[in-house]
Amino acid sequence: MNGLSVAVVGAGANGASIGADLTNAGITTTLIEQWPAHVERMRESGVTVNMPGRSVNTPVRVLHFCEVATLREQFDIVLLLVKAYDTRWAAQMIEPYLRMDGFMAGVQNGMTIDAISDVVGTPRTIGCVIEISSTMYEPGVVERHSGPDRSWFAVGDAGHDGEGAEQVRGLLAHSGTAELVDDIRSTKWMKLISNATTLAATASVGLSVSDSLKLPELRRFMIQAGQEALDTALATGHSIRPIFGLTERDVEDPATVVETLLDTLVGGFTLPHTTTTVLQDWTKGRRSEVGNVNGYVLEQSAEAGLSAPANQALVDLSREIEQGSISPSLDNLAYLLERRDAPQRRVS
């Protein structure tokens, strides 16, 4: 591993944290990031990762996106940690600097495998599931709620057999428990189910994941959204796979899978004040990944002839929040329940 040259494209909270872990492990790592103030702060004073019980400052090599065209080197492995909706163009930007025998891994939410393989080809594409809880509001400073001892990854080839998945797994093992899986697409669907359950629903009411679950009506709504995603996954030919360190026995009953994932996530990977990436984006006035999560469930469920009214409600509400017409609030729970029970319409 020490002989590899790695690029981390998208050095936000998760990317900067993983990049620091790789750097501290002695791996030649370049962080590539688009937030100018964050790039400058990391150049000046490294990246500081605050975790429960400890804080680590790491000097890192970092480039701004606009400096990529000045590179004269190529990377063995590229880890993409940009937002799901930025995957294709970010992959195109960095592809000229990926070795012909190198690999690109989407360490992201959403079903980004095909977007990456369209750019670099299936033989060079690695799928990945990530579970890290972290936030970043100050340039150069990551608040990582789940340290390496409470972070989890699954890695698998996108449709080929080779050494790429094992190399990526070995890299990510510096940041948490990293497992090889033989069906990465189904495994990514399982994470999508978890995200469809938690991300937008808890963000819509402006609460942490833990506090959101204290609202019985919201918890039931969240489980419905997750069940719609699970039903869609099964209807589109995917299988239930254990994630978050669970076993096959833990997820053998489709009727309890969603609740098992939810309780495992909250119990093992979040802190009482942990908010989702969607609420963090909305707090910063940014576009979220709801379209790549709940919106993707909507698209796939429609193709399978299923309905997904809870996911429809989340997409509708998220659009209004991102357009600025409403804000995250407890009042939005009534909105979600009303929209869920209204006649469903497909949103493009």
Residue, then its C-alpha position, 0 to 999 in steps of 0.5 A: m500500500n505504501g507504494l501507491s499514489v492516491a487522489v481523494v477528489g472531494a475533501g469535505a468532511n469525509g474526504a479530508s478525514i480519509g485523506a488524513d488517515l491515509t497520509n498518517a499511514g504513510i500513503t502518498t495522498t493528494l487531496i483535491e477540493q473545490w472550496p477555496a478557503h478550505v484548500e488554503r487553510m489545509r495548506e497553511s495548517g493541515v487538516t484537523v479532525n476532532m473525534p470523541g476523545r481526541s483531535v489529530n492535526t495532519p499536514v496534507r498535500v492539497l490542490h484546488f479543482c482549478e489546479v488539476a490541469t497542472l498535474r504532471e503525474q498519474f494516480d494508482i487509485v482515485l477515491l471520489l468523495v464528491k456529492a453523488y450529483d457531481t460524480r460524472w463531471a468530477a470523474q471526467m475531470i480526474e480521469p486523465y490523471l488515473r493510470m491505465d491500470g488504476f482504479m476509481a472508487g465512488v466512496q459516496n452515497g447514491m448509485t454512482i457505479d454506472a456514472i463512474s464506469d461510463v467515464v473510466g470503464t467497468p474494469r477500472t471501476i470499484g463500488c463502495v459503501i461508506e458509513i462515517s458520521s462527520t460535519m464540517y463548517e469551518p475550513g480545515v476542521v472536521e468534526r468526525h462523530s465516528g472515528p475509525d473504530r466506529s466507521w464502516f465500508a464495503v467494497g466490491d468490483a463493479g462487474h469484473d474480477g481483479e485486485g482493485a477492490e482489495q487495494v481500495r479495501g486496504l486503503l479504507a481499512h485505515s479509516g474504519t472496518a472495510e469489508l469485501v463484498d461479492d454483490i456491491r450493487s445490492t450492498k449499495w442498495m442497502k445503504l440507499i435504503s438506510n439513506a432513504t429512511t433517515l437523511a431527508a426525513t430527519a433533515s426536514v424537521g431540523l433535528s438530529v437523527s436521535d431526536s427525530l426518532k423520539l417522534p413516533e409519527l416521524r419514526r413510522f414515516m421514516i420506516q415506510a420510506g425505507q420499506e418502499a426503497l427495500d421493496t423497490a430493490l427486491a422488485t428490481g432484482h437486488s438481494i438483501r445484504p448485511i451492512f454496518g457489520l450485521t450478519e445475514r441472520d440479522v437481515e433475513d426477515p424483509a419485514t424487519v430489515v428497515e428497522t434493524l438498519l435504522d436502529t443499528l445506524v443510530g446505536g453504532f454510528t451516530l452521536p446524540h447530536t449527529t445531523t444528516t448530510v442533508l441538513q448540513d447542506w441545507t444549513k449551508g444553503r447548498r443543494s442536497e442529495v435527496g434527488n439521488v436518494n429518495g428521487y432515485v427510489l421514485e424513479q426505480s419504483a415507477e419502472a417496477g410498477l410500484s408506488a412510493p408515496a413517502n419518498q414522493a413526499l420527501v422529494d416534494l418537501s426537499r424541493e420546496i426547502e431548496q427553493g427557499s419557500i419553507s425551512p426545516s421545521l417540526d411543522n414539516l411533519a404534518y406536510l410529509l404526512e399530508r403529501r404521503d396520503a395525497p394521490q401520488r404523481r411521478v416527479s421527473 
